[in-house]
Amino acid sequence: MLATDPAGRIRTEFGIGNRPSAHFARVVRAVAQPLQGTVYVIEHLRRLRQFGLIALFHQRRVPPGPVTPPYPYAVTSPPRPAEPAEPAEPAGARLVGAGLLVPCLDTSERPYRDLDCAASTPALQAVADKVADFLPWYSSVHRGAGYKSRTATTAYENARESAHRFAGRAAEDGNVVILCRNTTEAINQLAYRLRLEPDDVVVSTVVEHHANLLPWARVAQRRWVECGPDGTFGVDDVTKVLDAGRPPALLAITGASNVTGWLPPIDQICEEAHVRGIPVFLDAAQLAPHRRLPPGPDYLAFSGHKLYAPYGSGALIGPRDTFTTGDPFLAGGGAVDLVDLDEVIWTEPPEREEAGSPNVIGAVAFGEAMDELERIGWEEIQRHEAALSVQLHEGLRSIDGVRVLGPVAARDTTTLSVAAFTVEGIHHGLVAARLSAEFGIGVRHGCFCAHPYLLRLLGVGPAGVADARAAVLRGDRSTIPGAVRASCGLGTSSDDVDALLAALRAVIHGGPAPVAYEQDNVTGDFWPAGQARGWGDSDRPAGAACARG
Ligand SMILES: Cc1ncc(COP(=O)(O)O)c(C=O)c1O
């Protein structure tokens, strides 16, 4: 029954048509339960010997009828949720870990509802497959004459090519892709490489993630574009700040807010900056998984772990000229042509900017994720997420006691399917803890690494900020202002959003929690009392606090 390819990998698909799984006892856990669907066995023989058989089971959608029971291996799970109104995933997007069951306080296991995609996305199956295929060929990059090194180098450079294509910036047009760890590293690298003078000015906005605030503070003066109470600003607000004093050396702006999902009008903003001769850096960490990258910005950065490639890779993209002179951000092996004890001749970019052995697995995953998003298509991605955005924002606004932060999501989809909200009278940390412990729903709470923006959206004045500062300085994070954030991705279904809305209604209007929750003042997080499986004292994760930004 198991076939192997010449490399020893098993890649067999089994169609299962309502036959007892005893036939497949080696590949699925639910012995003697009827199954319908497909089993994909994808593991390597050598690993099989070590770990036993590893398989993926994809249940076939079963039309209503006399087939019983309908759910394959849900030994302890509650009844299977109703068929989603929206397709769970856009065509072609299969995600690793979809449908995982997680323990809840009532001792049930529920399908995990991942509404924290703005933090990190799960891996696309295509990405996991690509990594599995590449792993046997893993070797040093740009450092070996052996066949495996050559293969690994090619794979690494192919990922760079994917980034050029994905960003619409060809190497032949003078662009360079620097592969790095993530957006934060990319921005720090750019801040260093622009070689700004201390009195140079970088214009940025109060909407930014800390990653696009803090690196600029080290190298230049900053001028700010403020936002209104709804968390947005217009093109005019930007031009006023660009024109308000010494001409800035750079405009550093986000492509999409990680808090509200708002999309600033980047095309027009770039035009205005360029008319004034000001280059633009776009923090595309949130935009890249959801929209084709805009052509206007001079520099771009984004992270693989937010676009379905959770293997620690990202990219900084910009004009090659920026990186052909001056010291690279990191000094070390691979970045040089010649070194003597008192001399160094740096090599050409991009290698000049990538000292040290690179994360080739991460790059391969990152490249495949970008290719796969292009294959799925931006129209399809946007169609899926626009419906979720409307459902999420309108659903939240319809619940008494919920206040959604940021602009009212227009049906023209100028907002990503991301929403930050507060619940009247309930600490944001408690809302997030209850959604997780009682409903299996994963969200984030806190300030989302965007303190200035969140404080504005919440309307926390100077006195509130002073209180928060004093509390943090004495090591108490329990009262830091914050909100809850729900964020969708390719694997999110309308059923997931409905489940969130229903759970919130239950938390707000359904009476007291089933157990007491205790807040840890050091982390700010809440934890349920008792020893339910997955929620006992030994399960308490060390420092999983969302309060830090
Ligand atoms: C808008 C934005 N910029 C930058 C970052 C930082 O990304 P990373 O943690 O991958 O460096 C994030 C992460 O949440 C983000 O949302």
The ligand as a Tripos MOL2 file, in Angstrom:
@<TRIPOS>MOLECULE
LIG
   16    16     1     0     0
SMALL
NO_CHARGES

@<TRIPOS>ATOM
      1 C1          3.3290   46.6410   10.4330 C.3       1 LIG1
      2 C2          4.4280   45.7940   11.0040 C.ar      1 LIG1
      3 N1          5.6940   46.1740   10.8040 N.ar      1 LIG1
      4 C3          6.7250   45.4640   11.2780 C.ar      1 LIG1
      5 C4          6.5180   44.3250   11.9960 C.ar      1 LIG1
      6 C5          7.6900   43.5640   12.5180 C.3       1 LIG1
      7 O1          7.7680   42.3520   11.8500 O.3       1 LIG1
      8 P1          8.7860   41.2400   12.3380 P.3       1 LIG1
      9 O2          8.3770   40.8840   13.7290 O.co2     1 LIG1
     10 O3          8.5930   40.1390   11.3700 O.co2     1 LIG1
     11 O4         10.1360   41.8220   12.2940 O.co2     1 LIG1
     12 C6          5.2160   43.8890   12.2380 C.ar      1 LIG1
     13 C7          4.9690   42.6840   13.0440 C.2       1 LIG1
     14 O5          3.9240   42.4820   13.6030 O.2       1 LIG1
     15 C8          4.1480   44.6410   11.7230 C.ar      1 LIG1
     16 O6          2.8900   44.2800   11.9230 O.3       1 LIG1
@<TRIPOS>BOND
     1     1     2 1
     2     2     3 ar
     3     2    15 ar
     4     3     4 ar
     5     4     5 ar
     6     5     6 1
     7     5    12 ar
     8     6     7 1
     9     7     8 1
    10     8     9 2
    11     8    10 1
    12     8    11 1
    13    12    13 1
    14    12    15 ar
    15    13    14 2
    16    15    16 1
@<TRIPOS>SUBSTRUCTURE
     1 LIG1         1 GROUP 0 **** ****
